Amino acid sequence: MKKLLLSLLLCSAFLFQSYCGTNPGIPDNQYVKVKGTQFVLDGKPFYFVGTNFWYGCYIGSSGETGDRNRLIRELDRLQALGITHLRIMAGSQESYIKNSLKPAIEKSPGVYDQNLLDGVDYLLAEMGKRNMKAILFLNNYWEWSGGMAQYNAWAGDGKGADPEGEGGWSGFMTYSAKFYSNPKAVQLFKNFIADIITRKNKVSGCYYYEDPVIMAWQLANEPRPGTDEEGLGNAEHYYAWIDSTAGYIHSMDHNHLVTTGSEGLAGSLQSEEVFIKAHQSANIDFITFHLWVKNWGWFNANKIDQTYPSAEKKAVEYMNRHFAFARKLGKPITLDEFGMARDNELCVPGSASTARDKYFKKIFEIVYDSAAVGSPIAGSDFWAWGGEGRGWNADDKWLRGDPFVGDPPQEPQGLNSVFDADASTLEIIKFYSGKMQNLCK
């Protein structure tokens, strides 16, 4: 444990200090920067094992969803595992969609749930005490946090589409992708961006644009041009939106990196050209990809022996293709999301996770081995941290007021969550966290 903590300090290379509000300038070496195809922090390489902890501001809230004692316990657990990087939510919108998150950060255009914003403040301040870095995503292509579809609705773009209603997922995806070419919706989002980036943290005293805890802003969770069948018609609007929005963020914030939040080829109409064009903007500092072997039809947790070998092979190929894209673009890359259910998709903490453990070990191993020989891959955030949270309902659905476990509200609660009782998975995470930290020296 002593060696792990020392390694964490060496890699993080800074102790949290209350620079903000007391010091006119935060040293530039406190921010994660890009140097070629690698990240650097305080002159040293920055590598990480991290996790998705999107709901951190919800349990950090001073309102109805808040449980700050739990937040502190969860961050302590993550620190003990060697986690130095969290991907968190900074934007959710009150939505017409049935299965969307309630409450939301943005209740209506420019009107905010101040308790949840206080939750972001508290989360960032507590992360700073633990030498953690944050990626904050600001929007969502998907329905579960309002996102682009809700901005379209606020902009008066007809009756919003619900994936559970008429038109299904295809209709929803088409409606959500109209956002990029909707000037009013885009402006509403830019207004939100400005309010967040210029916010002053009530706990640390930092303006967000100067907070060294923040590593990067992410335009959205899994933005894509639309469906594979229709999305090409939106591609030029999609590229323009990425470039202009990232540039807008940089115009207000000269300290932090900006990236897309893309899934990779799976969110790029399965087109290398679309993915490359989306990330070649000078305003995009590094590239991202996600990896979902079940969602893409490669793996079935009820047929592990039959489907795991080919799923792992496809996953490895997918990773290597994206490493090659990063080299082509000359930018670092991060694996923002990957996950897998327990055996037979059981949501019970501590139940058998033979396939998931094998899969996590393989993914972490490839990231480490590739990073160790100079590949552009810098780290990974597994999906998702459930910690001490537990689903409350027999049907595994989420209802307002239930604990947060990592799975978004439209999915079975616990499906892809890593709980504090998942001992074998936690051992793997801790082992590879230590290995990645050793690369930071």
ZAMARGU-4260 file (C-alpha; in steps of 0.2 Angstrom, whole numbers, plus 5000, padded with zeros to 4 digits):
<rodrens>
0) 5000/5000/5000 | 5014/5012/5004 | 5022/5009/4987 | 5006/5012/4978 | 5002/5028/4987
5) 5020/5034/4984 | 5018/5030/4965 | 5001/5039/4965 | 5010/5055/4971 | 5024/5053/4959
10) 5012/5052/4944 | 5000/5065/4950 | 5015/5076/4953 | 5005/5089/4963 | 4998/5091/4980
15) 4981/5100/4981 | 4983/5118/4986 | 4970/5132/4988 | 4978/5142/4974 | 4961/5149/4968
20) 4956/5165/4976 | 4973/5167/4985 | 4986/5166/4971 | 4985/5176/4956 | 4992/5162/4945
25) 4991/5144/4946 | 5007/5136/4939 | 5005/5129/4922 | 5013/5113/4927 | 4998/5109/4937
30) 4988/5106/4921 | 4988/5090/4910 | 4995/5095/4894 | 4998/5087/4877 | 5016/5084/4871
35) 5015/5074/4854 | 5005/5059/4857 | 5007/5058/4876 | 5000/5068/4891 | 5012/5076/4903
40) 5009/5083/4920 | 5023/5093/4929 | 5035/5088/4916 | 5032/5069/4918 | 5021/5057/4908
45) 5003/5056/4913 | 4995/5038/4912 | 4980/5032/4922 | 4967/5019/4926 | 4951/5028/4929
50) 4932/5025/4930 | 4916/5032/4925 | 4908/5041/4940 | 4895/5051/4931 | 4883/5053/4946
55) 4897/5060/4957 | 4888/5077/4957 | 4872/5069/4962 | 4878/5062/4978 | 4889/5077/4981
60) 4873/5088/4980 | 4866/5098/4994 | 4849/5093/4988 | 4837/5078/4987 | 4850/5066/4979
65) 4865/5071/4990 | 4875/5059/5001 | 4891/5068/5004 | 4897/5055/5017 | 4895/5041/5003
70) 4904/5052/4991 | 4919/5053/5002 | 4919/5035/5005 | 4918/5031/4987 | 4932/5043/4983
75) 4943/5035/4997 | 4939/5017/4989 | 4944/5023/4972 | 4960/5031/4979 | 4964/5015/4988
80) 4962/5005/4971 | 4974/5017/4963 | 4961/5027/4952 | 4968/5044/4948 | 4955/5049/4934
85) 4936/5051/4934 | 4924/5054/4920 | 4910/5064/4927 | 4894/5073/4921 | 4893/5092/4921
90) 4877/5093/4911 | 4860/5085/4912 | 4844/5093/4905 | 4826/5091/4912 | 4818/5080/4898
95) 4802/5075/4891 | 4809/5058/4889 | 4801/5045/4901 | 4817/5036/4906 | 4828/5052/4908
100) 4837/5057/4924 | 4828/5066/4937 | 4831/5079/4943 | 4843/5088/4930 | 4856/5101/4932
105) 4848/5112/4919 | 4829/5113/4923 | 4825/5125/4908 | 4837/5135/4897 | 4848/5145/4909
110) 4839/5139/4924 | 4849/5127/4935 | 4847/5116/4950 | 4859/5125/4961 | 4861/5110/4973
115) 4867/5099/4959 | 4880/5113/4953 | 4885/5113/4972 | 4888/5094/4970 | 4900/5097/4955
120) 4909/5110/4966 | 4910/5098/4980 | 4915/5083/4970 | 4929/5093/4961 | 4936/5099/4978
125) 4936/5082/4985 | 4945/5075/4970 | 4958/5088/4972 | 4962/5082/4989 | 4965/5065/4982
130) 4976/5071/4967 | 4963/5065/4955 | 4960/5072/4938 | 4943/5074/4930 | 4935/5074/4912
135) 4918/5082/4912 | 4906/5079/4898 | 4894/5093/4895 | 4880/5086/4884 | 4873/5069/4878
140) 4868/5062/4861 | 4858/5049/4871 | 4841/5051/4880 | 4846/5047/4898 | 4852/5064/4903
145) 4841/5075/4891 | 4855/5081/4880 | 4854/5086/4862 | 4836/5080/4860 | 4831/5091/4874
150) 4840/5106/4867 | 4830/5103/4851 | 4814/5102/4860 | 4818/5119/4870 | 4823/5126/4853
155) 4805/5123/4847 | 4810/5109/4835 | 4793/5100/4834 | 4787/5086/4846 | 4802/5077/4853
160) 4806/5058/4849 | 4806/5046/4863 | 4816/5029/4860 | 4802/5020/4870 | 4788/5028/4859
165) 4783/5029/4841 | 4798/5029/4829 | 4809/5019/4842 | 4828/5021/4843 | 4830/5025/4825
170) 4818/5040/4826 | 4826/5046/4842 | 4843/5045/4835 | 4838/5055/4819 | 4829/5068/4830
175) 4844/5070/4842 | 4856/5072/4827 | 4846/5087/4821 | 4855/5096/4835 | 4870/5100/4825
180) 4861/5110/4812 | 4849/5118/4824 | 4857/5135/4827 | 4845/5139/4841 | 4848/5123/4850
185) 4867/5125/4848 | 4866/5142/4855 | 4857/5136/4870 | 4870/5124/4873 | 4884/5137/4871
190) 4875/5147/4884 | 4876/5132/4896 | 4894/5130/4892 | 4899/5148/4896 | 4889/5147/4913
195) 4899/5131/4918 | 4916/5136/4913 | 4915/5153/4921 | 4907/5146/4937 | 4917/5149/4953
200) 4918/5133/4964 | 4910/5138/4981 | 4921/5125/4990 | 4939/5127/4982 | 4937/5145/4976
205) 4942/5141/4959 | 4934/5146/4943 | 4931/5131/4933 | 4942/5138/4919 | 4957/5138/4931
210) 4954/5123/4942 | 4969/5111/4940 | 4958/5096/4945 | 4950/5097/4928 | 4960/5088/4914
215) 4948/5091/4900 | 4931/5096/4894 | 4921/5083/4883 | 4909/5090/4871 | 4896/5076/4874
220) 4894/5058/4879 | 4895/5048/4863 | 4891/5062/4850 | 4888/5054/4832 | 4881/5061/4816
225) 4865/5050/4817 | 4860/5032/4812 | 4872/5022/4801 | 4858/5024/4787 | 4855/5042/4788
230) 4870/5050/4797 | 4881/5054/4782 | 4869/5068/4778 | 4873/5077/4794 | 4892/5074/4794
235) 4897/5091/4788 | 4886/5099/4801 | 4893/5087/4814 | 4911/5092/4810 | 4907/5110/4810
240) 4899/5108/4827 | 4914/5099/4834 | 4926/5112/4828 | 4916/5127/4833 | 4911/5121/4850
245) 4929/5116/4855 | 4935/5132/4849 | 4922/5141/4859 | 4928/5132/4875 | 4946/5136/4871
250) 4942/5154/4869 | 4936/5155/4887 | 4948/5142/4895 | 4966/5142/4890 | 4971/5129/4903
255) 4961/5114/4899 | 4961/5101/4885 | 4945/5098/4874 | 4940/5082/4866 | 4924/5075/4858
260) 4918/5060/4869 | 4916/5049/4853 | 4914/5030/4853 | 4926/5028/4839 | 4921/5019/4823
265) 4904/5013/4831 | 4899/5031/4833 | 4906/5037/4816 | 4895/5027/4804 | 4908/5013/4804
270) 4919/5025/4794 | 4937/5029/4796 | 4935/5045/4786 | 4921/5051/4797 | 4931/5047/4813
275) 4947/5056/4807 | 4938/5071/4801 | 4929/5073/4817 | 4945/5073/4827 | 4957/5082/4815
280) 4952/5100/4821 | 4966/5109/4829 | 4953/5113/4843 | 4952/5094/4848 | 4967/5090/4859
285) 4965/5071/4860 | 4954/5058/4854 | 4943/5046/4862 | 4934/5029/4859 | 4923/5017/4868
290) 4921/4998/4868 | 4905/4989/4870 | 4906/4971/4865 | 4888/4966/4871 | 4879/4982/4864
295) 4887/4978/4847 | 4882/4960/4846 | 4899/4952/4849 | 4896/4945/4866 | 4882/4936/4876
300) 4884/4934/4895 | 4872/4919/4894 | 4883/4910/4881 | 4901/4914/4887 | 4910/4899/4880
305) 4902/4902/4863 | 4904/4921/4861 | 4919/4927/4872 | 4933/4921/4862 | 4927/4930/4846
310) 4922/4945/4856 | 4939/4947/4864 | 4947/4946/4847 | 4936/4959/4839 | 4939/4970/4854
315) 4958/4969/4852 | 4956/4973/4834 | 4945/4988/4838 | 4958/4995/4850 | 4972/4993/4838
320) 4963/5001/4824 | 4960/5016/4835 | 4978/5017/4841 | 4983/5018/4823 | 4970/5032/4820
325) 4979/5042/4835 | 4996/5039/4827 | 4989/5046/4810 | 4982/5061/4819 | 4997/5064/4830
330) 4986/5065/4846 | 4984/5055/4862 | 4969/5043/4864 | 4959/5037/4879 | 4947/5023/4881
335) 4933/5032/4889 | 4921/5018/4892 | 4922/4999/4892 | 4912/4987/4902 | 4904/4970/4904
340) 4890/4962/4914 | 4893/4948/4926 | 4890/4930/4921 | 4872/4928/4915 | 4869/4947/4917
345) 4866/4946/4935 | 4865/4962/4944 | 4869/4955/4961 | 4885/4962/4969 | 4898/4949/4971
350) 4890/4936/4959 | 4901/4927/4947 | 4911/4938/4935 | 4922/4926/4926 | 4920/4933/4909
355) 4921/4951/4915 | 4937/4948/4925 | 4945/4940/4910 | 4940/4954/4899 | 4945/4968/4911
360) 4962/4960/4912 | 4964/4959/4893 | 4959/4977/4890 | 4970/4983/4904 | 4985/4973/4898
365) 4983/4979/4880 | 4982/4997/4886 | 4998/4995/4898 | 5008/4985/4885 | 5004/4998/4871
370) 5008/5013/4882 | 5024/5005/4889 | 5031/5005/4871 | 5026/5023/4866 | 5008/5020/4859
375) 4997/5035/4860 | 4985/5027/4872 | 4986/5036/4889 | 4973/5027/4899 | 4956/5019/4901
380) 4940/5023/4911 | 4930/5007/4915 | 4911/5008/4915 | 4906/5011/4929 | 4909/5013/4947
385) 4894/5007/4958 | 4903/5006/4974 | 4892/5004/4989 | 4876/5008/4979 | 4863/4995/4976
390) 4848/4993/4965 | 4832/4993/4976 | 4819/4985/4964 | 4816/4967/4960 | 4815/4972/4941
395) 4832/4981/4942 | 4824/4997/4936 | 4829/5014/4943 | 4816/5026/4951 | 4818/5043/4956
400) 4825/5043/4974 | 4834/5026/4972 | 4853/5025/4975 | 4865/5028/4960 | 4875/5013/4955
405) 4884/5018/4938 | 4871/5011/4926 | 4861/5025/4918 | 4842/5026/4923 | 4836/5017/4907
410) 4847/5001/4910 | 4846/4987/4923 | 4854/4994/4939 | 4870/4984/4942 | 4871/4977/4924
415) 4889/4985/4921 | 4893/4992/4938 | 4908/4987/4948 | 4903/4986/4966 | 4913/4987/4982
420) 4909/4968/4984 | 4916/4963/4967 | 4932/4957/4975 | 4940/4948/4960 | 4937/4963/4948
425) 4944/4975/4961 | 4960/4965/4962 | 4962/4967/4943 | 4959/4985/4944 | 4971/4988/4958
430) 4985/4978/4950 | 4984/4987/4933 | 4982/5004/4941 | 4999/5001/4949 | 5007/4996/4933
435) 5000/5012/4924 | 5006/5023/4938 | 5024/5016/4936 | 5024/5023/4918 | 5022/5040/4925
440) 5039/5041/4933
</rodrens>
